Amino acid sequence: MSERAAPAYCPYCGDEDLRPEEGGHRRWSCRSCRRVFEVAFVGLLAFGATEPVPTPVPVPTPGATAQQD
Ligand SMILES: [Zn+2]
C-alpha cells in the first residue's frame, strides 16, 4: 500500500467530493463547503480501551512552580 487512502466524507458538511490539497500530504479540500482540513494520525487504541493512548508530553517538574511552606 503506497498510496494514502482518501477520506470518504467531509467532516464538516458530509459531502463526498474531496480532493487532495497542495501544501501538505494530509490536506484535503471539500468542493462543497470549500473547507480545507488535515487528516492526522493520533495514536493507537490500547487493547480494550475506548480512547487513543495519549502520547507522552513533557510535564512541568513537580515543585518547580508550587511553593511550599
Ligand atoms: Zn465540506
N, CA, C, O and the ligand as a Tripos MOL2 file, in Angstrom:
@<TRIPOS>MOLECULE
protein
  277   275    70     0     0
PROTEIN
NO_CHARGES

@<TRIPOS>ATOM
      1 N           0.8500   -1.1870    0.0000 N.3       1 MET1
      2 CA          0.0000    0.0000    0.0000 C.3       1 MET1
      3 C           0.8840    1.2350    0.0000 C.2       1 MET1
      4 O           1.4430    1.6000    1.0350 O.2       1 MET1
      5 N           1.0150    1.8720   -1.1350 N.am      2 SER2
      6 CA          1.9010    3.0200   -1.2180 C.3       2 SER2
      7 C           1.1220    4.3340   -1.2350 C.2       2 SER2
      8 O           1.6640    5.3820   -0.8830 O.2       2 SER2
      9 N          -0.1290    4.2800   -1.6360 N.am      3 GLU3
     10 CA         -0.9240    5.4980   -1.6640 C.3       3 GLU3
     11 C          -1.7670    5.6070   -0.4180 C.2       3 GLU3
     12 O          -2.2370    4.6130    0.1360 O.2       3 GLU3
     13 N          -1.9480    6.8460    0.0070 N.am      4 ARG4
     14 CA         -2.8090    7.0630    1.1530 C.3       4 ARG4
     15 C          -4.2570    6.8230    0.7630 C.2       4 ARG4
     16 O          -4.6470    7.0170   -0.3880 O.2       4 ARG4
     17 N          -5.0350    6.4030    1.7290 N.am      5 ALA5
     18 CA         -6.4540    6.2480    1.4870 C.3       5 ALA5
     19 C          -7.1220    7.6040    1.6040 C.2       5 ALA5
     20 O          -6.7110    8.4380    2.4110 O.2       5 ALA5
     21 N          -8.1390    7.8240    0.8090 N.am      6 ALA6
     22 CA         -8.8440    9.1010    0.8460 C.3       6 ALA6
     23 C          -9.9660    9.0510    1.8640 C.2       6 ALA6
     24 O         -10.6490    8.0360    2.0000 O.2       6 ALA6
     25 N         -10.1570   10.1540    2.5810 N.am      7 PRO7
     26 CA        -11.3280   10.2030    3.4650 C.3       7 PRO7
     27 C         -12.5940   10.1310    2.6190 C.2       7 PRO7
     28 O         -12.6360   10.6680    1.5120 O.2       7 PRO7
     29 N         -13.6120    9.4770    3.1310 N.am      8 ALA8
     30 CA        -14.8250    9.2550    2.3500 C.3       8 ALA8
     31 C         -15.7680   10.4440    2.3860 C.2       8 ALA8
     32 O         -16.4660   10.7190    1.4100 O.2       8 ALA8
     33 N         -15.7900   11.1500    3.5100 N.am      9 TYR9
     34 CA        -16.7370   12.2490    3.6620 C.3       9 TYR9
     35 C         -16.0570   13.4630    4.2740 C.2       9 TYR9
     36 O         -15.1140   13.3290    5.0540 O.2       9 TYR9
     37 N         -16.5350   14.6370    3.9190 N.am     10 CYS10
     38 CA        -16.0870   15.8610    4.5660 C.3      10 CYS10
     39 C         -16.5690   15.8300    6.0160 C.2      10 CYS10
     40 O         -17.7510   15.5990    6.2700 O.2      10 CYS10
     41 N         -15.6520   16.0640    6.9770 N.am     11 PRO11
     42 CA        -16.0590   16.0300    8.3880 C.3      11 PRO11
     43 C         -16.9490   17.2090    8.7670 C.2      11 PRO11
     44 O         -17.5230   17.2180    9.8560 O.2      11 PRO11
     45 N         -17.0730   18.1940    7.8980 N.am     12 TYR12
     46 CA        -17.8500   19.3880    8.2390 C.3      12 TYR12
     47 C         -19.2340   19.3850    7.6110 C.2      12 TYR12
     48 O         -20.2120   19.7410    8.2690 O.2      12 TYR12
     49 N         -19.3280   18.9890    6.3490 N.am     13 CYS13
     50 CA        -20.6350   19.0430    5.6920 C.3      13 CYS13
     51 C         -21.0900   17.6580    5.2290 C.2      13 CYS13
     52 O         -22.2500   17.4810    4.8580 O.2      13 CYS13
     53 N         -20.1950   16.6860    5.2490 N.am     14 GLY14
     54 CA        -20.5890   15.3360    4.8820 C.3      14 GLY14
     55 C         -20.5500   15.0470    3.3940 C.2      14 GLY14
     56 O         -20.9030   13.9480    2.9680 O.2      14 GLY14
     57 N         -20.1250   16.0170    2.5960 N.am     15 ASP15
     58 CA        -20.0670   15.8080    1.1600 C.3      15 ASP15
     59 C         -18.9440   14.8230    0.8040 C.2      15 ASP15
     60 O         -17.9910   14.6460    1.5640 O.2      15 ASP15
     61 N         -19.0790   14.1930   -0.3610 N.am     16 GLU16
     62 CA        -18.0990   13.1810   -0.7690 C.3      16 GLU16
     63 C         -17.0950   13.7000   -1.7900 C.2      16 GLU16
     64 O         -16.1840   12.9720   -2.1820 O.2      16 GLU16
     65 N         -17.2490   14.9500   -2.2250 N.am     17 ASP17
     66 CA        -16.3690   15.4810   -3.2670 C.3      17 ASP17
     67 C         -15.1270   16.1090   -2.6430 C.2      17 ASP17
     68 O         -15.0220   17.3290   -2.5220 O.2      17 ASP17
     69 N         -14.1910   15.2470   -2.2500 N.am     18 LEU18
     70 CA        -12.9560   15.6900   -1.6090 C.3      18 LEU18
     71 C         -11.7990   15.5440   -2.5780 C.2      18 LEU18
     72 O         -11.7430   14.5900   -3.3540 O.2      18 LEU18
     73 N         -10.8760   16.4940   -2.5290 N.am     19 ARG19
     74 CA         -9.6940   16.4580   -3.3990 C.3      19 ARG19
     75 C          -8.4400   16.6810   -2.5690 C.2      19 ARG19
     76 O          -8.4640   17.4320   -1.5940 O.2      19 ARG19
     77 N          -7.3420   16.0310   -2.9510 N.am     20 PRO20
     78 CA         -6.0700   16.3130   -2.2780 C.3      20 PRO20
     79 C          -5.7140   17.7860   -2.4580 C.2      20 PRO20
     80 O          -5.8870   18.3520   -3.5380 O.2      20 PRO20
     81 N          -5.2190   18.3910   -1.3970 N.am     21 GLU21
     82 CA         -4.8950   19.8180   -1.4340 C.3      21 GLU21
     83 C          -3.3900   19.9970   -1.3770 C.2      21 GLU21
     84 O          -2.6990   19.2700   -0.6640 O.2      21 GLU21
     85 N          -2.8890   20.9510   -2.1170 N.am     22 GLU22
     86 CA         -1.4550   21.2350   -2.0750 C.3      22 GLU22
     87 C          -1.0930   21.8660   -0.7400 C.2      22 GLU22
     88 O          -1.9200   22.4990   -0.0850 O.2      22 GLU22
     89 N           0.1730   21.6760   -0.3520 N.am     23 GLY23
     90 CA          0.6390   22.3030    0.8680 C.3      23 GLY23
     91 C           0.8250   21.3260    2.0010 C.2      23 GLY23
     92 O           1.3330   21.6990    3.0590 O.2      23 GLY23
     93 N           0.4260   20.0820    1.8080 N.am     24 GLY24
     94 CA          0.6130   19.1030    2.8710 C.3      24 GLY24
     95 C           0.0520   17.7650    2.4260 C.2      24 GLY24
     96 O          -0.9880   17.7050    1.7690 O.2      24 GLY24
     97 N           0.7420   16.6940    2.7850 N.am     25 HIS25
     98 CA          0.3240   15.3870    2.3110 C.3      25 HIS25
     99 C          -0.9380   14.8880    3.0090 C.2      25 HIS25
    100 O          -1.5320   13.9010    2.5750 O.2      25 HIS25
    101 N          -1.3580   15.5570    4.0900 N.am     26 ARG26
    102 CA         -2.5580   15.1310    4.8020 C.3      26 ARG26
    103 C          -3.7380   16.0340    4.4860 C.2      26 ARG26
    104 O          -4.8240   15.8580    5.0380 O.2      26 ARG26
    105 N          -3.5310   16.9940    3.6040 N.am     27 ARG27
    106 CA         -4.5160   18.0410    3.3980 C.3      27 ARG27
    107 C          -5.5340   17.6810    2.3320 C.2      27 ARG27
    108 O          -5.1830   17.1810    1.2630 O.2      27 ARG27
    109 N          -6.7770   17.9350    2.6300 N.am     28 TRP28
    110 CA         -7.8690   17.6920    1.6950 C.3      28 TRP28
    111 C          -8.7550   18.9180    1.6420 C.2      28 TRP28
    112 O          -8.8740   19.6600    2.6160 O.2      28 TRP28
    113 N          -9.3800   19.1220    0.4800 N.am     29 SER29
    114 CA        -10.3350   20.2100    0.3730 C.3      29 SER29
    115 C         -11.6860   19.6360   -0.0310 C.2      29 SER29
    116 O         -11.7750   18.6580   -0.7730 O.2      29 SER29
    117 N         -12.7190   20.2660    0.4730 N.am     30 CYS30
    118 CA        -14.0890   19.8690    0.1560 C.3      30 CYS30
    119 C         -14.6330   20.8320   -0.8900 C.2      30 CYS30
    120 O         -14.6180   22.0480   -0.6990 O.2      30 CYS30
    121 N         -15.1100   20.2800   -1.9890 N.am     31 ARG31
    122 CA        -15.6140   21.1320   -3.0640 C.3      31 ARG31
    123 C         -17.0110   21.6440   -2.7760 C.2      31 ARG31
    124 O         -17.5150   22.5150   -3.4850 O.2      31 ARG31
    125 N         -17.6350   21.1150   -1.7500 N.am     32 SER32
    126 CA        -18.9820   21.5540   -1.4180 C.3      32 SER32
    127 C         -18.9530   22.7620   -0.4790 C.2      32 SER32
    128 O         -19.5610   23.7920   -0.7690 O.2      32 SER32
    129 N         -18.2450   22.6320    0.6490 N.am     33 CYS33
    130 CA        -18.2230   23.7370    1.6220 C.3      33 CYS33
    131 C         -16.9280   24.5310    1.5250 C.2      33 CYS33
    132 O         -16.7700   25.5380    2.2140 O.2      33 CYS33
    133 N         -15.9880   24.0900    0.6710 N.am     34 ARG34
    134 CA        -14.7280   24.7890    0.3850 C.3      34 ARG34
    135 C         -13.7920   24.8340    1.5860 C.2      34 ARG34
    136 O         -12.8610   25.6400    1.6060 O.2      34 ARG34
    137 N         -14.0150   23.9930    2.5760 N.am     35 ARG35
    138 CA        -13.0970   23.9180    3.7110 C.3      35 ARG35
    139 C         -11.8920   23.0700    3.3350 C.2      35 ARG35
    140 O         -11.9990   22.1160    2.5650 O.2      35 ARG35
    141 N         -10.7480   23.4340    3.8910 N.am     36 VAL36
    142 CA         -9.5330   22.6360    3.7540 C.3      36 VAL36
    143 C          -9.1990   22.1010    5.1340 C.2      36 VAL36
    144 O          -9.1600   22.8530    6.1070 O.2      36 VAL36
    145 N          -8.9600   20.8050    5.2150 N.am     37 PHE37
    146 CA         -8.6840   20.1950    6.5140 C.3      37 PHE37
    147 C          -7.5650   19.1750    6.3730 C.2      37 PHE37
    148 O          -7.1940   18.7890    5.2640 O.2      37 PHE37
    149 N          -7.0410   18.7490    7.4970 N.am     38 GLU38
    150 CA         -5.9840   17.7530    7.5150 C.3      38 GLU38
    151 C          -6.4630   16.5080    8.2360 C.2      38 GLU38
    152 O          -7.2260   16.5860    9.1990 O.2      38 GLU38
    153 N          -6.0080   15.3660    7.7610 N.am     39 VAL39
    154 CA         -6.2710   14.1020    8.4350 C.3      39 VAL39
    155 C          -4.9640   13.6830    9.0990 C.2      39 VAL39
    156 O          -3.9590   13.4720    8.4200 O.2      39 VAL39
    157 N          -4.9760   13.5660   10.4000 N.am     40 ALA40
    158 CA         -3.7490   13.2750   11.1370 C.3      40 ALA40
    159 C          -3.8980   12.0100   11.9650 C.2      40 ALA40
    160 O          -4.9450   11.7450   12.5570 O.2      40 ALA40
    161 N          -2.8180   11.2360   11.9900 N.am     41 PHE41
    162 CA         -2.7560   10.0560   12.8340 C.3      41 PHE41
    163 C          -2.4830   10.4960   14.2680 C.2      41 PHE41
    164 O          -1.5460   11.2520   14.5230 O.2      41 PHE41
    165 N          -3.2910   10.0300   15.1870 N.am     42 VAL42
    166 CA         -3.1320   10.4490   16.5770 C.3      42 VAL42
    167 C          -2.4500    9.3670   17.3990 C.2      42 VAL42
    168 O          -1.5330    9.6620   18.1650 O.2      42 VAL42
    169 N          -2.8780    8.1270   17.2540 N.am     43 GLY43
    170 CA         -2.2880    7.0600   18.0470 C.3      43 GLY43
    171 C          -3.1100    5.8050   17.8930 C.2      43 GLY43
    172 O          -4.0500    5.7600   17.0990 O.2      43 GLY43
    173 N          -2.7610    4.8010   18.6420 N.am     44 LEU44
    174 CA         -3.4580    3.5320   18.5970 C.3      44 LEU44
    175 C          -4.2950    3.3560   19.8520 C.2      44 LEU44
    176 O          -3.9400    3.8290   20.9320 O.2      44 LEU44
    177 N          -5.4020    2.6700   19.6860 N.am     45 LEU45
    178 CA         -6.2020    2.3220   20.8430 C.3      45 LEU45
    179 C          -5.4800    1.2430   21.6320 C.2      45 LEU45
    180 O          -4.9640    0.2830   21.0600 O.2      45 LEU45
    181 N          -5.4480    1.4050   22.9320 N.am     46 ALA46
    182 CA         -4.9530    0.3280   23.7730 C.3      46 ALA46
    183 C          -5.9720   -0.8070   23.7090 C.2      46 ALA46
    184 O          -7.1560   -0.5700   23.4720 O.2      46 ALA46
    185 N          -5.5150   -2.0230   23.9170 N.am     47 PHE47
    186 CA         -6.4130   -3.1640   23.8230 C.3      47 PHE47
    187 C          -7.5330   -3.0080   24.8410 C.2      47 PHE47
    188 O          -7.2820   -2.9220   26.0430 O.2      47 PHE47
    189 N          -8.7530   -2.9730   24.3630 N.am     48 GLY48
    190 CA         -9.8970   -2.8540   25.2510 C.3      48 GLY48
    191 C         -10.2200   -1.4240   25.6410 C.2      48 GLY48
    192 O         -11.1790   -1.1890   26.3760 O.2      48 GLY48
    193 N          -9.4400   -0.4660   25.1630 N.am     49 ALA49
    194 CA         -9.6910    0.9300   25.5180 C.3      49 ALA49
    195 C         -10.6430    1.5590   24.5170 C.2      49 ALA49
    196 O         -10.8400    1.0530   23.4120 O.2      49 ALA49
    197 N         -11.2170    2.6530   24.9240 N.am     50 THR50
    198 CA        -12.1300    3.3570   24.0310 C.3      50 THR50
    199 C         -11.5510    4.6840   23.5690 C.2      50 THR50
    200 O         -12.1530    5.3730   22.7450 O.2      50 THR50
    201 N         -10.3890    5.0440   24.0920 N.am     51 GLU51
    202 CA         -9.7570    6.2930   23.6760 C.3      51 GLU51
    203 C          -8.3140    6.0180   23.2830 C.2      51 GLU51
    204 O          -7.7100    5.0690   23.7830 O.2      51 GLU51
    205 N          -7.7490    6.8390   22.3880 N.am     52 PRO52
    206 CA         -6.3600    6.6370   21.9810 C.3      52 PRO52
    207 C          -5.4120    6.7290   23.1530 C.2      52 PRO52
    208 O          -5.6470    7.4580   24.1180 O.2      52 PRO52
    209 N          -4.3330    5.9720   23.0470 N.am     53 VAL53
    210 CA         -3.2860    6.0570   24.0570 C.3      53 VAL53
    211 C          -2.6390    7.4310   23.9400 C.2      53 VAL53
    212 O          -2.1650    7.7950   22.8640 O.2      53 VAL53
    213 N          -2.6110    8.1880   25.0100 N.am     54 PRO54
    214 CA         -2.0100    9.5210   24.9240 C.3      54 PRO54
    215 C          -0.5170    9.4340   24.6830 C.2      54 PRO54
    216 O           0.1770    8.5980   25.2620 O.2      54 PRO54
    217 N          -0.0390   10.3060   23.8230 N.am     55 THR55
    218 CA          1.3930   10.3450   23.5910 C.3      55 THR55
    219 C           2.0580   11.0810   24.7410 C.2      55 THR55
    220 O           1.4870   12.0290   25.2800 O.2      55 THR55
    221 N           3.2440   10.6640   25.1200 N.am     56 PRO56
    222 CA          3.9240   11.3250   26.2390 C.3      56 PRO56
    223 C           4.1540   12.7960   25.9400 C.2      56 PRO56
    224 O           4.6740   13.1430   24.8790 O.2      56 PRO56
    225 N           3.7770   13.6450   26.8520 N.am     57 VAL57
    226 CA          4.0300   15.0740   26.7040 C.3      57 VAL57
    227 C           4.8520   15.5410   27.8910 C.2      57 VAL57
    228 O           4.6790   15.0470   29.0060 O.2      57 VAL57
    229 N           5.7330   16.4790   27.6590 N.am     58 PRO58
    230 CA          6.5420   16.9910   28.7620 C.3      58 PRO58
    231 C           5.6510   17.6240   29.8210 C.2      58 PRO58
    232 O           4.7650   18.4180   29.5050 O.2      58 PRO58
    233 N           5.8850   17.2790   31.0450 N.am     59 VAL59
    234 CA          5.1200   17.8800   32.1360 C.3      59 VAL59
    235 C           6.0790   18.6850   33.0060 C.2      59 VAL59
    236 O           7.2480   18.3270   33.1470 O.2      59 VAL59
    237 N           5.5900   19.7520   33.5760 N.am     60 PRO60
    238 CA          6.4480   20.5550   34.4500 C.3      60 PRO60
    239 C           6.9470   19.7240   35.6130 C.2      60 PRO60
    240 O           6.2340   18.8590   36.1220 O.2      60 PRO60
    241 N           8.1540   19.9830   36.0230 N.am     61 THR61
    242 CA          8.7150   19.2810   37.1660 C.3      61 THR61
    243 C           7.9050   19.5990   38.4220 C.2      61 THR61
    244 O           7.6850   20.7680   38.7390 O.2      61 THR61
    245 N           7.4680   18.5780   39.1290 N.am     62 PRO62
    246 CA          6.7010   18.8370   40.3540 C.3      62 PRO62
    247 C           7.4910   19.6910   41.3240 C.2      62 PRO62
    248 O           8.6640   19.4250   41.5860 O.2      62 PRO62
    249 N           6.8550   20.7010   41.8470 N.am     63 GLY63
    250 CA          7.5290   21.5570   42.8110 C.3      63 GLY63
    251 C           8.2180   22.7320   42.1670 C.2      63 GLY63
    252 O           8.6800   23.6330   42.8670 O.2      63 GLY63
    253 N           8.3000   22.7480   40.8350 N.am     64 ALA64
    254 CA          9.0210   23.8300   40.1710 C.3      64 ALA64
    255 C           8.2730   25.1510   40.3140 C.2      64 ALA64
    256 O           8.8740   26.2090   40.5010 O.2      64 ALA64
    257 N           6.9460   25.0630   40.2210 N.am     65 THR65
    258 CA          6.1820   26.3020   40.3400 C.3      65 THR65
    259 C           5.4170   26.3690   41.6480 C.2      65 THR65
    260 O           5.0050   27.4470   42.0770 O.2      65 THR65
    261 N           5.2230   25.2080   42.2890 N.am     66 ALA66
    262 CA          4.4830   25.2000   43.5520 C.3      66 ALA66
    263 C           5.3690   25.7010   44.6760 C.2      66 ALA66
    264 O           6.5590   25.3960   44.7430 O.2      66 ALA66
    265 N           4.7650   26.4650   45.5430 N.am     67 GLN67
    266 CA          5.5230   26.9710   46.6900 C.3      67 GLN67
    267 C           4.9960   26.3220   47.9580 C.2      67 GLN67
    268 O           3.8030   26.3760   48.2570 O.2      67 GLN67
    269 N           5.9010   25.7130   48.6880 N.am     68 GLN68
    270 CA          5.5170   25.0470   49.9220 C.3      68 GLN68
    271 C           6.0800   25.8030   51.1190 C.2      68 GLN68
    272 O           7.1750   26.3620   51.0600 O.2      68 GLN68
    273 N           5.3250   25.8100   52.1850 N.am     69 ASP69
    274 CA          5.7820   26.4940   53.4050 C.3      69 ASP69
    275 C           6.5080   25.5340   54.3320 C.2      69 ASP69
    276 O           6.9610   25.9350   55.4040 O.2      69 ASP69
    277 ZN        -17.4870   20.0240    3.2100 Zn       70 ZN70
@<TRIPOS>BOND
     1     1     2 1
     2     2     3 1
     3     3     4 2
     4     3     5 am
     5     5     6 1
     6     6     7 1
     7     7     8 2
     8     7     9 am
     9     9    10 1
    10    10    11 1
    11    11    12 2
    12    11    13 am
    13    13    14 1
    14    14    15 1
    15    15    16 2
    16    15    17 am
    17    17    18 1
    18    18    19 1
    19    19    20 2
    20    19    21 am
    21    21    22 1
    22    22    23 1
    23    23    24 2
    24    23    25 am
    25    25    26 1
    26    26    27 1
    27    27    28 2
    28    27    29 am
    29    29    30 1
    30    30    31 1
    31    31    32 2
    32    31    33 am
    33    33    34 1
    34    34    35 1
    35    35    36 2
    36    35    37 am
    37    37    38 1
    38    38    39 1
    39    39    40 2
    40    39    41 am
    41    41    42 1
    42    42    43 1
    43    43    44 2
    44    43    45 am
    45    45    46 1
    46    46    47 1
    47    47    48 2
    48    47    49 am
    49    49    50 1
    50    50    51 1
    51    51    52 2
    52    51    53 am
    53    53    54 1
    54    54    55 1
    55    55    56 2
    56    55    57 am
    57    57    58 1
    58    58    59 1
    59    59    60 2
    60    59    61 am
    61    61    62 1
    62    62    63 1
    63    63    64 2
    64    63    65 am
    65    65    66 1
    66    66    67 1
    67    67    68 2
    68    67    69 am
    69    69    70 1
    70    70    71 1
    71    71    72 2
    72    71    73 am
    73    73    74 1
    74    74    75 1
    75    75    76 2
    76    75    77 am
    77    77    78 1
    78    78    79 1
    79    79    80 2
    80    79    81 am
    81    81    82 1
    82    82    83 1
    83    83    84 2
    84    83    85 am
    85    85    86 1
    86    86    87 1
    87    87    88 2
    88    87    89 am
    89    89    90 1
    90    90    91 1
    91    91    92 2
    92    91    93 am
    93    93    94 1
    94    94    95 1
    95    95    96 2
    96    95    97 am
    97    97    98 1
    98    98    99 1
    99    99   100 2
   100    99   101 am
   101   101   102 1
   102   102   103 1
   103   103   104 2
   104   103   105 am
   105   105   106 1
   106   106   107 1
   107   107   108 2
   108   107   109 am
   109   109   110 1
   110   110   111 1
   111   111   112 2
   112   111   113 am
   113   113   114 1
   114   114   115 1
   115   115   116 2
   116   115   117 am
   117   117   118 1
   118   118   119 1
   119   119   120 2
   120   119   121 am
   121   121   122 1
   122   122   123 1
   123   123   124 2
   124   123   125 am
   125   125   126 1
   126   126   127 1
   127   127   128 2
   128   127   129 am
   129   129   130 1
   130   130   131 1
   131   131   132 2
   132   131   133 am
   133   133   134 1
   134   134   135 1
   135   135   136 2
   136   135   137 am
   137   137   138 1
   138   138   139 1
   139   139   140 2
   140   139   141 am
   141   141   142 1
   142   142   143 1
   143   143   144 2
   144   143   145 am
   145   145   146 1
   146   146   147 1
   147   147   148 2
   148   147   149 am
   149   149   150 1
   150   150   151 1
   151   151   152 2
   152   151   153 am
   153   153   154 1
   154   154   155 1
   155   155   156 2
   156   155   157 am
   157   157   158 1
   158   158   159 1
   159   159   160 2
   160   159   161 am
   161   161   162 1
   162   162   163 1
   163   163   164 2
   164   163   165 am
   165   165   166 1
   166   166   167 1
   167   167   168 2
   168   167   169 am
   169   169   170 1
   170   170   171 1
   171   171   172 2
   172   171   173 am
   173   173   174 1
   174   174   175 1
   175   175   176 2
   176   175   177 am
   177   177   178 1
   178   178   179 1
   179   179   180 2
   180   179   181 am
   181   181   182 1
   182   182   183 1
   183   183   184 2
   184   183   185 am
   185   185   186 1
   186   186   187 1
   187   187   188 2
   188   187   189 am
   189   189   190 1
   190   190   191 1
   191   191   192 2
   192   191   193 am
   193   193   194 1
   194   194   195 1
   195   195   196 2
   196   195   197 am
   197   197   198 1
   198   198   199 1
   199   199   200 2
   200   199   201 am
   201   201   202 1
   202   202   203 1
   203   203   204 2
   204   203   205 am
   205   205   206 1
   206   206   207 1
   207   207   208 2
   208   207   209 am
   209   209   210 1
   210   210   211 1
   211   211   212 2
   212   211   213 am
   213   213   214 1
   214   214   215 1
   215   215   216 2
   216   215   217 am
   217   217   218 1
   218   218   219 1
   219   219   220 2
   220   219   221 am
   221   221   222 1
   222   222   223 1
   223   223   224 2
   224   223   225 am
   225   225   226 1
   226   226   227 1
   227   227   228 2
   228   227   229 am
   229   229   230 1
   230   230   231 1
   231   231   232 2
   232   231   233 am
   233   233   234 1
   234   234   235 1
   235   235   236 2
   236   235   237 am
   237   237   238 1
   238   238   239 1
   239   239   240 2
   240   239   241 am
   241   241   242 1
   242   242   243 1
   243   243   244 2
   244   243   245 am
   245   245   246 1
   246   246   247 1
   247   247   248 2
   248   247   249 am
   249   249   250 1
   250   250   251 1
   251   251   252 2
   252   251   253 am
   253   253   254 1
   254   254   255 1
   255   255   256 2
   256   255   257 am
   257   257   258 1
   258   258   259 1
   259   259   260 2
   260   259   261 am
   261   261   262 1
   262   262   263 1
   263   263   264 2
   264   263   265 am
   265   265   266 1
   266   266   267 1
   267   267   268 2
   268   267   269 am
   269   269   270 1
   270   270   271 1
   271   271   272 2
   272   271   273 am
   273   273   274 1
   274   274   275 1
   275   275   276 2
@<TRIPOS>SUBSTRUCTURE
     1 MET1         2 RESIDUE 1 A MET
     2 SER2         6 RESIDUE 1 A SER
     3 GLU3        10 RESIDUE 1 A GLU
     4 ARG4        14 RESIDUE 1 A ARG
     5 ALA5        18 RESIDUE 1 A ALA
     6 ALA6        22 RESIDUE 1 A ALA
     7 PRO7        26 RESIDUE 1 A PRO
     8 ALA8        30 RESIDUE 1 A ALA
     9 TYR9        34 RESIDUE 1 A TYR
    10 CYS10       38 RESIDUE 1 A CYS
    11 PRO11       42 RESIDUE 1 A PRO
    12 TYR12       46 RESIDUE 1 A TYR
    13 CYS13       50 RESIDUE 1 A CYS
    14 GLY14       54 RESIDUE 1 A GLY
    15 ASP15       58 RESIDUE 1 A ASP
    16 GLU16       62 RESIDUE 1 A GLU
    17 ASP17       66 RESIDUE 1 A ASP
    18 LEU18       70 RESIDUE 1 A LEU
    19 ARG19       74 RESIDUE 1 A ARG
    20 PRO20       78 RESIDUE 1 A PRO
    21 GLU21       82 RESIDUE 1 A GLU
    22 GLU22       86 RESIDUE 1 A GLU
    23 GLY23       90 RESIDUE 1 A GLY
    24 GLY24       94 RESIDUE 1 A GLY
    25 HIS25       98 RESIDUE 1 A HIS
    26 ARG26      102 RESIDUE 1 A ARG
    27 ARG27      106 RESIDUE 1 A ARG
    28 TRP28      110 RESIDUE 1 A TRP
    29 SER29      114 RESIDUE 1 A SER
    30 CYS30      118 RESIDUE 1 A CYS
    31 ARG31      122 RESIDUE 1 A ARG
    32 SER32      126 RESIDUE 1 A SER
    33 CYS33      130 RESIDUE 1 A CYS
    34 ARG34      134 RESIDUE 1 A ARG
    35 ARG35      138 RESIDUE 1 A ARG
    36 VAL36      142 RESIDUE 1 A VAL
    37 PHE37      146 RESIDUE 1 A PHE
    38 GLU38      150 RESIDUE 1 A GLU
    39 VAL39      154 RESIDUE 1 A VAL
    40 ALA40      158 RESIDUE 1 A ALA
    41 PHE41      162 RESIDUE 1 A PHE
    42 VAL42      166 RESIDUE 1 A VAL
    43 GLY43      170 RESIDUE 1 A GLY
    44 LEU44      174 RESIDUE 1 A LEU
    45 LEU45      178 RESIDUE 1 A LEU
    46 ALA46      182 RESIDUE 1 A ALA
    47 PHE47      186 RESIDUE 1 A PHE
    48 GLY48      190 RESIDUE 1 A GLY
    49 ALA49      194 RESIDUE 1 A ALA
    50 THR50      198 RESIDUE 1 A THR
    51 GLU51      202 RESIDUE 1 A GLU
    52 PRO52      206 RESIDUE 1 A PRO
    53 VAL53      210 RESIDUE 1 A VAL
    54 PRO54      214 RESIDUE 1 A PRO
    55 THR55      218 RESIDUE 1 A THR
    56 PRO56      222 RESIDUE 1 A PRO
    57 VAL57      226 RESIDUE 1 A VAL
    58 PRO58      230 RESIDUE 1 A PRO
    59 VAL59      234 RESIDUE 1 A VAL
    60 PRO60      238 RESIDUE 1 A PRO
    61 THR61      242 RESIDUE 1 A THR
    62 PRO62      246 RESIDUE 1 A PRO
    63 GLY63      250 RESIDUE 1 A GLY
    64 ALA64      254 RESIDUE 1 A ALA
    65 THR65      258 RESIDUE 1 A THR
    66 ALA66      262 RESIDUE 1 A ALA
    67 GLN67      266 RESIDUE 1 A GLN
    68 GLN68      270 RESIDUE 1 A GLN
    69 ASP69      274 RESIDUE 1 A ASP
    70 ZN70       277 GROUP 0 **** ****
